[in-house]
């Protein structure tokens, strides 16, 4: 739990102190999208197939809500805030690759024993995350672009 609390504080500070792109409306939209999408994904992957879990297997606990509500949303906002939208495709791909590597390194840290770690693998492995994370980040980018388009239309 200690590692999770430290991460929540660091990522939220980084998110809000470095944001110079996203509007309050975009932040709220991304935050809620992240919670809804991650919760939907985890209901299937975590609770139906026991591929991974937060803290305790086969139980929905309050501590397991913290990563959904307070950790992943600011990470997604950091990703979008620093994304090189105006750069060439190569730079965008490199940014995506480096961000995915950073996420994977953090995921490995979360596997440490408690109190530092809080994440556990069932049949899931880091290689599943290597495949899934780019898809999730590209979906996030698509959602953000859609939100921007909606804001311009109104």
TORKOL-4160 file (C-alpha; in steps of 0.2 Angstrom, whole numbers, padded with zeros to 4 digits, m for minus):
154
<pt num="1" X="0000" Y="0000" Z="0000"/>
<pt num="2" X="0015" Y="0012" Z="0003"/>
<pt num="3" X="0021" Y="0010" Z="m0015"/>
<pt num="4" X="0003" Y="0014" Z="m0021"/>
<pt num="5" X="0001" Y="0029" Z="m0010"/>
<pt num="6" X="0018" Y="0036" Z="m0016"/>
<pt num="7" X="0014" Y="0033" Z="m0034"/>
<pt num="8" X="m0003" Y="0041" Z="m0033"/>
<pt num="9" X="0005" Y="0057" Z="m0025"/>
<pt num="10" X="0019" Y="0058" Z="m0038"/>
<pt num="11" X="0008" Y="0055" Z="m0053"/>
<pt num="12" X="m0005" Y="0067" Z="m0048"/>
<pt num="13" X="0008" Y="0080" Z="m0044"/>
<pt num="14" X="0016" Y="0077" Z="m0061"/>
<pt num="15" X="0000" Y="0077" Z="m0070"/>
<pt num="16" X="m0007" Y="0094" Z="m0063"/>
<pt num="17" X="0010" Y="0103" Z="m0061"/>
<pt num="18" X="0015" Y="0099" Z="m0079"/>
<pt num="19" X="m0001" Y="0100" Z="m0088"/>
<pt num="20" X="m0001" Y="0114" Z="m0101"/>
<pt num="21" X="m0012" Y="0107" Z="m0115"/>
<pt num="22" X="m0027" Y="0099" Z="m0108"/>
<pt num="23" X="m0042" Y="0110" Z="m0103"/>
<pt num="24" X="m0052" Y="0106" Z="m0087"/>
<pt num="25" X="m0066" Y="0098" Z="m0098"/>
<pt num="26" X="m0053" Y="0087" Z="m0107"/>
<pt num="27" X="m0046" Y="0082" Z="m0090"/>
<pt num="28" X="m0063" Y="0077" Z="m0083"/>
<pt num="29" X="m0067" Y="0068" Z="m0099"/>
<pt num="30" X="m0051" Y="0058" Z="m0099"/>
<pt num="31" X="m0052" Y="0054" Z="m0081"/>
<pt num="32" X="m0070" Y="0047" Z="m0082"/>
<pt num="33" X="m0066" Y="0038" Z="m0098"/>
<pt num="34" X="m0051" Y="0030" Z="m0090"/>
<pt num="35" X="m0061" Y="0025" Z="m0075"/>
<pt num="36" X="m0075" Y="0018" Z="m0086"/>
<pt num="37" X="m0064" Y="0009" Z="m0098"/>
<pt num="38" X="m0051" Y="0002" Z="m0086"/>
<pt num="39" X="m0065" Y="m0004" Z="m0074"/>
<pt num="40" X="m0074" Y="m0013" Z="m0089"/>
<pt num="41" X="m0058" Y="m0021" Z="m0095"/>
<pt num="42" X="m0054" Y="m0026" Z="m0077"/>
<pt num="43" X="m0071" Y="m0034" Z="m0073"/>
<pt num="44" X="m0068" Y="m0046" Z="m0087"/>
<pt num="45" X="m0049" Y="m0049" Z="m0086"/>
<pt num="46" X="m0047" Y="m0048" Z="m0068"/>
<pt num="47" X="m0063" Y="m0055" Z="m0060"/>
<pt num="48" X="m0069" Y="m0067" Z="m0074"/>
<pt num="49" X="m0052" Y="m0074" Z="m0079"/>
<pt num="50" X="m0041" Y="m0070" Z="m0064"/>
<pt num="51" X="m0027" Y="m0065" Z="m0075"/>
<pt num="52" X="m0021" Y="m0052" Z="m0062"/>
<pt num="53" X="m0028" Y="m0043" Z="m0047"/>
<pt num="54" X="m0024" Y="m0029" Z="m0035"/>
<pt num="55" X="m0020" Y="m0034" Z="m0017"/>
<pt num="56" X="m0031" Y="m0049" Z="m0015"/>
<pt num="57" X="m0037" Y="m0062" Z="m0027"/>
<pt num="58" X="m0056" Y="m0066" Z="m0029"/>
<pt num="59" X="m0062" Y="m0051" Z="m0019"/>
<pt num="60" X="m0067" Y="m0033" Z="m0023"/>
<pt num="61" X="m0059" Y="m0023" Z="m0010"/>
<pt num="62" X="m0058" Y="m0004" Z="m0007"/>
<pt num="63" X="m0039" Y="m0003" Z="m0009"/>
<pt num="64" X="m0041" Y="m0011" Z="m0026"/>
<pt num="65" X="m0051" Y="0004" Z="m0032"/>
<pt num="66" X="m0037" Y="0017" Z="m0029"/>
<pt num="67" X="m0027" Y="0012" Z="m0044"/>
<pt num="68" X="m0043" Y="0014" Z="m0055"/>
<pt num="69" X="m0048" Y="0030" Z="m0048"/>
<pt num="70" X="m0032" Y="0039" Z="m0043"/>
<pt num="71" X="m0017" Y="0032" Z="m0052"/>
<pt num="72" X="m0021" Y="0027" Z="m0070"/>
<pt num="73" X="m0031" Y="0043" Z="m0075"/>
<pt num="74" X="m0016" Y="0055" Z="m0071"/>
<pt num="75" X="m0004" Y="0044" Z="m0080"/>
<pt num="76" X="m0016" Y="0045" Z="m0095"/>
<pt num="77" X="m0017" Y="0064" Z="m0094"/>
<pt num="78" X="0002" Y="0064" Z="m0093"/>
<pt num="79" X="0003" Y="0054" Z="m0108"/>
<pt num="80" X="m0008" Y="0065" Z="m0118"/>
<pt num="81" X="m0001" Y="0081" Z="m0111"/>
<pt num="82" X="0017" Y="0077" Z="m0117"/>
<pt num="83" X="0011" Y="0068" Z="m0133"/>
<pt num="84" X="0020" Y="0076" Z="m0148"/>
<pt num="85" X="0004" Y="0079" Z="m0159"/>
<pt num="86" X="0012" Y="0091" Z="m0171"/>
<pt num="87" X="0028" Y="0080" Z="m0174"/>
<pt num="88" X="0032" Y="0068" Z="m0187"/>
<pt num="89" X="0026" Y="0050" Z="m0186"/>
<pt num="90" X="0043" Y="0043" Z="m0181"/>
<pt num="91" X="0043" Y="0055" Z="m0166"/>
<pt num="92" X="0025" Y="0050" Z="m0161"/>
<pt num="93" X="0030" Y="0031" Z="m0162"/>
<pt num="94" X="0046" Y="0034" Z="m0152"/>
<pt num="95" X="0036" Y="0043" Z="m0139"/>
<pt num="96" X="0023" Y="0029" Z="m0138"/>
<pt num="97" X="0037" Y="0016" Z="m0137"/>
<pt num="98" X="0046" Y="0025" Z="m0123"/>
<pt num="99" X="0030" Y="0028" Z="m0113"/>
<pt num="100" X="0025" Y="0010" Z="m0115"/>
<pt num="101" X="0043" Y="0005" Z="m0108"/>
<pt num="102" X="0040" Y="0016" Z="m0093"/>
<pt num="103" X="0023" Y="0009" Z="m0090"/>
<pt num="104" X="0030" Y="m0009" Z="m0091"/>
<pt num="105" X="0045" Y="m0004" Z="m0079"/>
<pt num="106" X="0032" Y="0003" Z="m0067"/>
<pt num="107" X="0021" Y="m0013" Z="m0068"/>
<pt num="108" X="0036" Y="m0023" Z="m0064"/>
<pt num="109" X="0039" Y="m0012" Z="m0048"/>
<pt num="110" X="0021" Y="m0015" Z="m0043"/>
<pt num="111" X="0024" Y="m0034" Z="m0042"/>
<pt num="112" X="0035" Y="m0031" Z="m0027"/>
<pt num="113" X="0029" Y="m0039" Z="m0011"/>
<pt num="114" X="0018" Y="m0028" Z="0000"/>
<pt num="115" X="0019" Y="m0014" Z="0007"/>
<pt num="116" X="0028" Y="m0008" Z="m0009"/>
<pt num="117" X="0019" Y="m0018" Z="m0022"/>
<pt num="118" X="0000" Y="m0021" Z="m0024"/>
<pt num="119" X="m0002" Y="m0029" Z="m0041"/>
<pt num="120" X="m0001" Y="m0048" Z="m0044"/>
<pt num="121" X="m0001" Y="m0059" Z="m0059"/>
<pt num="122" X="m0012" Y="m0074" Z="m0062"/>
<pt num="123" X="m0009" Y="m0081" Z="m0079"/>
<pt num="124" X="m0005" Y="m0063" Z="m0085"/>
<pt num="125" X="0013" Y="m0059" Z="m0089"/>
<pt num="126" X="0023" Y="m0043" Z="m0094"/>
<pt num="127" X="0021" Y="m0049" Z="m0112"/>
<pt num="128" X="0003" Y="m0048" Z="m0112"/>
<pt num="129" X="0005" Y="m0030" Z="m0106"/>
<pt num="130" X="0017" Y="m0027" Z="m0120"/>
<pt num="131" X="0004" Y="m0032" Z="m0133"/>
<pt num="132" X="m0011" Y="m0024" Z="m0124"/>
<pt num="133" X="m0004" Y="m0007" Z="m0118"/>
<pt num="134" X="m0001" Y="0000" Z="m0135"/>
<pt num="135" X="m0019" Y="m0004" Z="m0140"/>
<pt num="136" X="m0026" Y="0005" Z="m0124"/>
<pt num="137" X="m0015" Y="0020" Z="m0127"/>
<pt num="138" X="m0020" Y="0021" Z="m0145"/>
<pt num="139" X="m0039" Y="0020" Z="m0140"/>
<pt num="140" X="m0035" Y="0034" Z="m0127"/>
<pt num="141" X="m0028" Y="0045" Z="m0141"/>
<pt num="142" X="m0043" Y="0042" Z="m0152"/>
<pt num="143" X="m0054" Y="0047" Z="m0138"/>
<pt num="144" X="m0045" Y="0063" Z="m0134"/>
<pt num="145" X="m0045" Y="0068" Z="m0153"/>
<pt num="146" X="m0064" Y="0064" Z="m0153"/>
<pt num="147" X="m0066" Y="0075" Z="m0137"/>
<pt num="148" X="m0056" Y="0089" Z="m0146"/>
<pt num="149" X="m0067" Y="0088" Z="m0161"/>
<pt num="150" X="m0083" Y="0089" Z="m0151"/>
<pt num="151" X="m0076" Y="0105" Z="m0142"/>
<pt num="152" X="m0072" Y="0113" Z="m0158"/>
<pt num="153" X="m0090" Y="0109" Z="m0165"/>
<pt num="154" X="m0099" Y="0117" Z="m0151"/>
